[in-house]
Amino acid sequence: MYTTTIERHTQLTESLLDKIISLSQEIPEFERGYSLQEYQERLADKPVLVQFVYVEGELAGFKLGYSDQSGQFYSWLGAILPEFRQLGLAKMLLKDQENWAKQQGFILIEVKTYNRFTTMLQMLISQGYKIAGLQENQTEINDNKLILNKVLV
């Protein structure tokens, strides 16, 4: 069994964003990364939660979410480095995010994922997320974006 820890941050700093950008560059599914400016513009003046997960002290992944609607938390980005997959880390981050959001008074979490990320979609559904909408791509079905919600009770 591995020792895993989750580090939470609710104050956004440039060094945290640099850490996310650096880690994102190691994720094969992230074809186009976001710039520091894009992160800053999207997250400015919003409640945020940044989580990093470590395995045996080694950085293995992250999750980033924010709120821009009363009562709703948006789980925006997250990924596990390929060499740490299949350890349940994404589910661990998701559960930790849900617990934190519930403690903060949020009543709903929204997640968007592409049709091509079947493992992520299956994990979300297995954790009680429901498909609430679809942003259709006219040229490629794998690029359809699914919107999923979970009510925090």
C-alpha positions as CSV (number, residue, x, y, z in Angstrom):
1,M,0.0,0.0,0.0
2,Y,1.2,3.5,-0.9
3,T,1.2,6.5,1.4
4,T,-0.8,9.2,-0.3
5,T,-1.4,12.7,0.8
6,I,-3.5,15.6,-0.5
7,E,-2.4,19.1,-0.2
8,R,-5.1,21.8,-0.4
9,H,-4.8,25.5,-1.2
10,T,-7.6,28.1,-1.3
11,Q,-5.4,31.1,-2.0
12,L,-4.2,31.3,-5.5
13,T,-0.5,32.3,-6.0
14,E,1.7,32.5,-9.0
15,S,3.9,29.7,-7.7
16,L,0.8,27.4,-7.4
17,L,-0.2,28.2,-11.0
18,D,3.4,27.6,-12.1
19,K,3.3,24.2,-10.4
20,I,0.0,23.4,-12.2
21,I,1.3,24.5,-15.6
22,S,4.4,22.5,-15.2
23,L,2.5,19.4,-14.2
24,S,0.0,19.9,-17.0
25,Q,2.8,19.7,-19.5
26,E,3.4,16.1,-18.5
27,I,-0.2,15.1,-19.1
28,P,-0.6,13.5,-22.6
29,E,-4.3,14.3,-22.8
30,F,-3.7,18.0,-22.3
31,E,-3.0,18.9,-25.9
32,R,-3.2,22.6,-25.3
33,G,-2.1,24.0,-22.0
34,Y,-3.3,27.2,-20.5
35,S,-1.0,30.2,-20.0
36,L,-0.5,31.8,-16.6
37,Q,-2.5,34.8,-17.9
38,E,-5.5,32.5,-18.9
39,Y,-5.5,30.9,-15.4
40,Q,-5.3,34.3,-13.7
41,E,-8.2,35.7,-15.9
42,R,-10.4,32.7,-15.3
43,L,-9.8,32.5,-11.6
44,A,-9.5,36.1,-10.5
45,D,-11.6,37.1,-7.5
46,K,-13.3,33.6,-7.3
47,P,-13.3,31.1,-4.5
48,V,-10.8,28.4,-5.6
49,L,-9.6,25.0,-4.4
50,V,-6.3,23.7,-5.7
51,Q,-5.4,20.1,-4.7
52,F,-2.1,18.3,-5.2
53,V,-1.9,14.5,-4.6
54,Y,1.4,12.9,-3.6
55,V,2.4,9.2,-3.6
56,E,5.3,8.5,-1.2
57,G,6.1,12.2,-1.3
58,E,6.2,12.4,-5.0
59,L,3.8,14.7,-6.9
60,A,1.4,12.6,-8.8
61,G,-1.5,14.8,-9.9
62,F,-3.7,17.8,-9.2
63,K,-7.3,19.0,-9.3
64,L,-8.5,22.6,-9.7
65,G,-11.9,24.1,-9.2
66,Y,-13.6,27.4,-8.6
67,S,-17.0,29.0,-8.1
68,D,-18.6,31.7,-10.1
69,Q,-22.2,31.0,-9.2
70,S,-23.8,31.0,-5.8
71,G,-24.1,27.5,-4.4
72,Q,-22.3,25.9,-7.3
73,F,-18.7,24.7,-7.6
74,Y,-17.1,24.0,-10.9
75,S,-14.5,21.2,-11.0
76,W,-12.4,22.6,-13.9
77,L,-9.1,20.7,-14.4
78,G,-7.5,17.7,-13.0
79,A,-5.1,15.0,-14.0
80,I,-2.9,12.2,-12.7
81,L,0.5,11.6,-14.2
82,P,0.5,8.4,-16.4
83,E,2.9,6.5,-14.1
84,F,0.5,7.0,-11.1
85,R,-2.7,6.0,-12.8
86,Q,-4.9,3.0,-11.6
87,L,-4.1,3.8,-8.0
88,G,-7.5,5.5,-7.3
89,L,-5.9,9.0,-7.0
90,A,-8.5,10.7,-9.3
91,K,-11.3,9.3,-7.2
92,M,-9.5,10.4,-4.0
93,L,-9.1,13.9,-5.2
94,L,-12.8,14.0,-6.4
95,K,-14.0,12.8,-2.9
96,D,-11.8,15.3,-1.2
97,Q,-13.0,18.1,-3.4
98,E,-16.6,17.1,-2.8
99,N,-16.1,17.1,1.0
100,W,-14.4,20.5,0.9
101,A,-17.1,22.0,-1.3
102,K,-19.8,20.6,1.0
103,Q,-18.1,22.1,4.1
104,Q,-18.0,25.5,2.3
105,G,-21.7,25.4,1.7
106,F,-21.8,24.5,-2.0
107,I,-24.8,22.4,-3.0
108,L,-23.8,21.4,-6.5
109,I,-20.6,20.4,-8.3
110,E,-20.4,20.6,-12.0
111,V,-17.8,18.9,-14.2
112,K,-17.3,18.9,-17.9
113,T,-15.5,16.1,-19.8
114,Y,-15.0,15.1,-23.4
115,N,-16.6,12.0,-24.8
116,R,-13.2,10.6,-25.6
117,F,-12.2,10.5,-21.9
118,T,-14.2,7.3,-21.1
119,T,-12.3,6.4,-18.0
120,M,-13.1,9.8,-16.5
121,L,-16.7,9.6,-17.6
122,Q,-17.1,6.2,-16.0
123,M,-15.5,7.3,-12.8
124,L,-17.8,10.3,-12.5
125,I,-20.9,8.3,-13.1
126,S,-19.8,5.6,-10.6
127,Q,-19.4,8.5,-8.0
128,G,-23.0,9.7,-8.5
129,Y,-22.6,12.4,-11.2
130,K,-25.5,12.7,-13.6
131,I,-25.3,13.9,-17.2
132,A,-27.0,17.3,-17.3
133,G,-26.1,18.5,-20.7
134,L,-24.1,18.2,-23.9
135,Q,-22.0,20.7,-25.9
136,E,-22.1,19.0,-29.3
137,N,-19.2,19.1,-31.7
138,Q,-20.5,19.0,-35.3
139,T,-17.4,17.3,-36.8
140,E,-16.2,14.7,-34.2
141,I,-18.3,12.8,-31.7
142,N,-15.3,12.2,-29.4
143,D,-15.1,16.0,-29.0
144,N,-18.6,16.3,-27.6
145,K,-18.4,17.8,-24.2
146,L,-20.5,16.2,-21.5
147,I,-21.7,18.3,-18.5
148,L,-22.2,16.3,-15.3
149,N,-23.6,17.5,-12.0
150,K,-23.7,16.1,-8.5
151,V,-25.9,17.4,-5.7
152,L,-24.0,17.5,-2.4
153,V,-26.3,16.3,0.3
